[in-house]
Amino acid sequence: MPSPHDDVRMRGFRTRVSLEEARKRIVDAVSPLGATDEVPLREALGRILAAGVDAPRPVPAFDRAAMDGWAVEASRTFPATAYDPVVLEVAGESLPAAPFGETLSGARAVRIMTGAPLPAGADAVVPAEFAEEARGFVRIAGAVTPGKHVGRVGEDLAEGDLVLPAGHQLRPQDLGILAAVGLEKVEVAPRPRAAILATGDEIVKAGARLSPFQVYDADTPMLVGLLDRWGGRSGTPSLQPDDAARLRRVLSRAAANAAVDLILVTGGSSVGTEDQVPGLLADLGELVFHGVALRPAGPVGFGVIEGKPIFALPGNPVSCLCAFDLLVGPCIRRLQGMPATEPYRSVRLPLARRLSSVAGRADYARVALTEKGIEPVAVSGASILSTAVRADGWVLVPPGVEGYEAGEVVEVRLY
Amino acid sequence: MPSPHDDVRMRGFRTRVSLEEARKRIVDAVSPLGATDEVPLREALGRILAAGVDAPRPVPAFDRAAMDGWAVEASRTFPATAYDPVVLEVAGESLPAAPFGETLSGARAVRIMTGAPLPAGADAVVPAEFAEEARGFVRIAGAVTPGKHVGRVGEDLAEGDLVLPAGHQLRPQDLGILAAVGLEKVEVAPRPRAAILATGDEIVKAGARLSPFQVYDADTPMLVGLLDRWGGRSGTPSLQPDDAARLRRVLSRAAANAAVDLILVTGGSSVGTEDQVPGLLADLGELVFHGVALRPAGPVGFGVIEGKPIFALPGNPVSCLCAFDLLVGPCIRRLQGMPATEPYRSVRLPLARRLSSVAGRADYARVALTEKGIEPVAVSGASILSTAVRADGWVLVPPGVEGYEAGEVVEVRLY
């Protein structure tokens, strides 16, 4: 690896690593935290399964009615119609917790409720809509075929079936199916804890009084949200002035804190005279890269202090967002023991307009979904946060591509 | 309105309202809760803005450098190239919190950092990459045009611009832009609180020992997750046996509880002999509808007790999911004072295979996104939860449509 210090002067980035190389170095430098969390299902929404789950029992565990009606031997209902009904004797009832105990035979039917066990001898259910019971007999106005309105053992899940794979992010219906196989708790990936530091003499907390030339800190509320979306969490962010000695102390303390799994520093990541974070990183630990061929997050840096990953993120909020989505997020996945995939759903859709990009750098292009297709949002103004707010997602344009034409199908990651 | 009791017999649903009519009746019967929550930005992820937010100040509030480099009057850099550089005297420095105080004039430049105020007299920034400073002079190896690498006042947001509209669900970058305009708190829609009751003698809590013909409760963990996804929340769900007197007491108590905004009852919603919920609803309050022309949630009922919305949801988990997404969710939005829109992102994509449906009923068809397009998941087996687990989203097929052909573009709501 070339000495990372070559870059750290007000001379621009002499060398920038590719996005691919940056990601590879992150994965190589970071080890999974190891531990997993066991959480009750009702707290598991959005968590990531640490291990695949196999069905310990079939669902359903017995043949059951899929509708309210009468359980029958299907052949007994031929050729019933509304004008020429079949009449069967009602032999009894099957309720979900009180099955019909005998075997059904002859011209008989069993009144049955949805979810109730299908009696032995029956092979179909005539829905309530097509029958009417009176004085111990049911008039069936429509024939059913064998298996009709019956939920078979294991039809939903056979014993041993994979219910959900490792790495799956849990949605409401996933919690339902995990409960259906009897699980009350589930083993999920840990939520890596980040310390967030925003640096810059000009940065002021939202809500405070603003002096001329000061700006509100937009990065840390966004980072708190991004961590949450990617499966991490954070303590209270702290704002730090451009004071190298102080920043060195704060960084060392965070790296030594057992409750911190990664550190995110915003601002001071570039090549300006006040951009001290990469230098500090190199002094306190190892600077793994500084500068990525990526727009708009070129000045991002990454290193390791006492085994903990540390990102020097650009202070500009869009650059910070881009660096998070493409580099910090994969690091969080890695800490969770997961492949460094993105939590964004991706769709392939045609472009409504040309999407321009500059060759030689990867481009994080914000796009909106419209009736006409994918619309690039403000291709100029890479640093404008409202572009990310107006956007529904982003397209990663690889370094070797100068853009895509209108009508080309591109992969969009949806926010 | 016809007497809802006409339907409540083991004779099937004589009349079913359309999905559209059911939704209209819900909106008519339910009033917004009124109150809004004020929450700090760091707790606002996923919350819904109660009111639109206008920018109280422009972003940026001053012209600033978009890159590290040298602030110049652009015309002074013509026609600089790497072989024929322009040399300017360095008049000083502009840092983000320490601007250059004078007006730039003559053949001079000001060293400037990203985000720092652009000095008066300068109109562009030469990036660090294209210049080198030595002994008080900077050699500029590339010309810039006026405005280059400058972020103009209000370029991101002008004062008074709509930052985000009412009803917007807050993402990380939205928290960033709200902080950028100086907000530390935000007014969001309330989270309606639901009481969840699962009924059925056969229902057992996940994790408990199962007797033959008992089944695990899959609905309540799913409902807890669905409430969260739709912006509501819930207390601890309770499981109730099929005991009408007891259920009547529990329902009355929940309706009288000031901490409950809506009630969800699963099971006992159909026309079986044990399906007592719609009848109880009619006795204790008003049954607004029972039975919707909707697959697979036909038996769903809805009513109001003491002004509180109550849903009788089918016990089958897929039907329960369908009823939630199409009916309960819009009710939650209504309670929040929002239009009854869905929280699902929707995309329009072509079908990879024919999607069959039955005319006369709306159909909640689960689909997967694949390389080839939209794949229907298990068109038979409406009641199978693993179809919803394998699905990435759903297509609502209207009652008048018998399905869509392969290649047709359909609207998919993504889970």
Boltz contact constraints between the chains, C-beta under 6 A:
constraints:
  - contact:
      token1: [A, 10]
      token2: [B, 128]
      max_distance: 6.0
  - contact:
      token1: [A, 12]
      token2: [B, 128]
      max_distance: 6.0
  - contact:
      token1: [A, 12]
      token2: [B, 129]
      max_distance: 6.0
  - contact:
      token1: [A, 41]
      token2: [B, 221]
      max_distance: 6.0
  - contact:
      token1: [A, 42]
      token2: [B, 221]
      max_distance: 6.0
  - contact:
      token1: [A, 42]
      token2: [B, 224]
      max_distance: 6.0
  - contact:
      token1: [A, 45]
      token2: [B, 225]
      max_distance: 6.0
  - contact:
      token1: [A, 45]
      token2: [B, 228]
      max_distance: 6.0
  - contact:
      token1: [A, 66]
      token2: [B, 383]
      max_distance: 6.0
  - contact:
      token1: [A, 68]
      token2: [B, 270]
      max_distance: 6.0
  - contact:
      token1: [A, 68]
      token2: [B, 271]
      max_distance: 6.0
  - contact:
      token1: [A, 68]
      token2: [B, 272]
      max_distance: 6.0
  - contact:
      token1: [A, 96]
      token2: [B, 200]
      max_distance: 6.0
  - contact:
      token1: [A, 96]
      token2: [B, 202]
      max_distance: 6.0
  - contact:
      token1: [A, 97]
      token2: [B, 201]
      max_distance: 6.0
  - contact:
      token1: [A, 97]
      token2: [B, 202]
      max_distance: 6.0
  - contact:
      token1: [A, 99]
      token2: [B, 213]
      max_distance: 6.0
  - contact:
      token1: [A, 113]
      token2: [B, 272]
      max_distance: 6.0
  - contact:
      token1: [A, 117]
      token2: [B, 213]
      max_distance: 6.0
  - contact:
      token1: [A, 128]
      token2: [B, 10]
      max_distance: 6.0
  - contact:
      token1: [A, 128]
      token2: [B, 12]
      max_distance: 6.0
  - contact:
      token1: [A, 128]
      token2: [B, 271]
      max_distance: 6.0
  - contact:
      token1: [A, 129]
      token2: [B, 12]
      max_distance: 6.0
  - contact:
      token1: [A, 156]
      token2: [B, 384]
      max_distance: 6.0
  - contact:
      token1: [A, 156]
      token2: [B, 385]
      max_distance: 6.0
  - contact:
      token1: [A, 156]
      token2: [B, 386]
      max_distance: 6.0
  - contact:
      token1: [A, 157]
      token2: [B, 386]
      max_distance: 6.0
  - contact:
      token1: [A, 171]
      token2: [B, 415]
      max_distance: 6.0
  - contact:
      token1: [A, 172]
      token2: [B, 222]
      max_distance: 6.0
  - contact:
      token1: [A, 172]
      token2: [B, 225]
      max_distance: 6.0
  - contact:
      token1: [A, 172]
      token2: [B, 226]
      max_distance: 6.0
  - contact:
      token1: [A, 173]
      token2: [B, 222]
      max_distance: 6.0
  - contact:
      token1: [A, 173]
      token2: [B, 321]
      max_distance: 6.0
  - contact:
      token1: [A, 173]
      token2: [B, 388]
      max_distance: 6.0
  - contact:
      token1: [A, 173]
      token2: [B, 389]
      max_distance: 6.0
  - contact:
      token1: [A, 174]
      token2: [B, 389]
      max_distance: 6.0
  - contact:
      token1: [A, 175]
      token2: [B, 221]
      max_distance: 6.0
  - contact:
      token1: [A, 175]
      token2: [B, 222]
      max_distance: 6.0
  - contact:
      token1: [A, 175]
      token2: [B, 225]
      max_distance: 6.0
  - contact:
      token1: [A, 176]
      token2: [B, 218]
      max_distance: 6.0
  - contact:
      token1: [A, 176]
      token2: [B, 222]
      max_distance: 6.0
  - contact:
      token1: [A, 176]
      token2: [B, 317]
      max_distance: 6.0
  - contact:
      token1: [A, 176]
      token2: [B, 385]
      max_distance: 6.0
  - contact:
      token1: [A, 177]
      token2: [B, 385]
      max_distance: 6.0
  - contact:
      token1: [A, 177]
      token2: [B, 389]
      max_distance: 6.0
  - contact:
      token1: [A, 179]
      token2: [B, 206]
      max_distance: 6.0
  - contact:
      token1: [A, 179]
      token2: [B, 216]
      max_distance: 6.0
  - contact:
      token1: [A, 179]
      token2: [B, 218]
      max_distance: 6.0
  - contact:
      token1: [A, 179]
      token2: [B, 221]
      max_distance: 6.0
  - contact:
      token1: [A, 180]
      token2: [B, 216]
      max_distance: 6.0
  - contact:
      token1: [A, 180]
      token2: [B, 218]
      max_distance: 6.0
  - contact:
      token1: [A, 182]
      token2: [B, 206]
      max_distance: 6.0
  - contact:
      token1: [A, 182]
      token2: [B, 216]
      max_distance: 6.0
  - contact:
      token1: [A, 183]
      token2: [B, 206]
      max_distance: 6.0
  - contact:
      token1: [A, 184]
      token2: [B, 206]
      max_distance: 6.0
  - contact:
      token1: [A, 184]
      token2: [B, 207]
      max_distance: 6.0
  - contact:
      token1: [A, 200]
      token2: [B, 96]
      max_distance: 6.0
  - contact:
      token1: [A, 201]
      token2: [B, 97]
      max_distance: 6.0
  - contact:
      token1: [A, 202]
      token2: [B, 96]
      max_distance: 6.0
  - contact:
      token1: [A, 202]
      token2: [B, 97]
      max_distance: 6.0
  - contact:
      token1: [A, 206]
      token2: [B, 179]
      max_distance: 6.0
  - contact:
      token1: [A, 206]
      token2: [B, 182]
      max_distance: 6.0
  - contact:
      token1: [A, 206]
      token2: [B, 183]
      max_distance: 6.0
  - contact:
      token1: [A, 206]
      token2: [B, 184]
      max_distance: 6.0
  - contact:
      token1: [A, 207]
      token2: [B, 184]
      max_distance: 6.0
  - contact:
      token1: [A, 213]
      token2: [B, 99]
      max_distance: 6.0
  - contact:
      token1: [A, 213]
      token2: [B, 117]
      max_distance: 6.0
  - contact:
      token1: [A, 216]
      token2: [B, 179]
      max_distance: 6.0
  - contact:
      token1: [A, 216]
      token2: [B, 180]
      max_distance: 6.0
  - contact:
      token1: [A, 216]
      token2: [B, 182]
      max_distance: 6.0
  - contact:
      token1: [A, 218]
      token2: [B, 176]
      max_distance: 6.0
  - contact:
      token1: [A, 218]
      token2: [B, 179]
      max_distance: 6.0
  - contact:
      token1: [A, 218]
      token2: [B, 180]
      max_distance: 6.0
  - contact:
      token1: [A, 221]
      token2: [B, 41]
      max_distance: 6.0
  - contact:
      token1: [A, 221]
      token2: [B, 42]
      max_distance: 6.0
  - contact:
      token1: [A, 221]
      token2: [B, 175]
      max_distance: 6.0
  - contact:
      token1: [A, 221]
      token2: [B, 179]
      max_distance: 6.0
  - contact:
      token1: [A, 222]
      token2: [B, 172]
      max_distance: 6.0
  - contact:
      token1: [A, 222]
      token2: [B, 173]
      max_distance: 6.0
  - contact:
      token1: [A, 222]
      token2: [B, 175]
      max_distance: 6.0
  - contact:
      token1: [A, 222]
      token2: [B, 176]
      max_distance: 6.0
  - contact:
      token1: [A, 224]
      token2: [B, 42]
      max_distance: 6.0
  - contact:
      token1: [A, 225]
      token2: [B, 45]
      max_distance: 6.0
  - contact:
      token1: [A, 225]
      token2: [B, 172]
      max_distance: 6.0
  - contact:
      token1: [A, 225]
      token2: [B, 175]
      max_distance: 6.0
  - contact:
      token1: [A, 226]
      token2: [B, 172]
      max_distance: 6.0
  - contact:
      token1: [A, 228]
      token2: [B, 45]
      max_distance: 6.0
  - contact:
      token1: [A, 270]
      token2: [B, 68]
      max_distance: 6.0
  - contact:
      token1: [A, 271]
      token2: [B, 68]
      max_distance: 6.0
  - contact:
      token1: [A, 271]
      token2: [B, 128]
      max_distance: 6.0
  - contact:
      token1: [A, 272]
      token2: [B, 68]
      max_distance: 6.0
  - contact:
      token1: [A, 272]
      token2: [B, 113]
      max_distance: 6.0
  - contact:
      token1: [A, 274]
      token2: [B, 113]
      max_distance: 6.0
  - contact:
      token1: [A, 317]
      token2: [B, 176]
      max_distance: 6.0
  - contact:
      token1: [A, 321]
      token2: [B, 173]
      max_distance: 6.0
  - contact:
      token1: [A, 345]
      token2: [B, 414]
      max_distance: 6.0
  - contact:
      token1: [A, 347]
      token2: [B, 347]
      max_distance: 6.0
  - contact:
      token1: [A, 383]
      token2: [B, 66]
      max_distance: 6.0
  - contact:
      token1: [A, 384]
      token2: [B, 156]
      max_distance: 6.0
  - contact:
      token1: [A, 385]
      token2: [B, 156]
      max_distance: 6.0
  - contact:
      token1: [A, 385]
      token2: [B, 176]
      max_distance: 6.0
  - contact:
      token1: [A, 385]
      token2: [B, 177]
      max_distance: 6.0
  - contact:
      token1: [A, 386]
      token2: [B, 156]
      max_distance: 6.0
  - contact:
      token1: [A, 386]
      token2: [B, 157]
      max_distance: 6.0
  - contact:
      token1: [A, 388]
      token2: [B, 173]
      max_distance: 6.0
  - contact:
      token1: [A, 389]
      token2: [B, 173]
      max_distance: 6.0
  - contact:
      token1: [A, 389]
      token2: [B, 174]
      max_distance: 6.0
  - contact:
      token1: [A, 389]
      token2: [B, 177]
      max_distance: 6.0
  - contact:
      token1: [A, 414]
      token2: [B, 345]
      max_distance: 6.0
  - contact:
      token1: [A, 415]
      token2: [B, 171]
      max_distance: 6.0
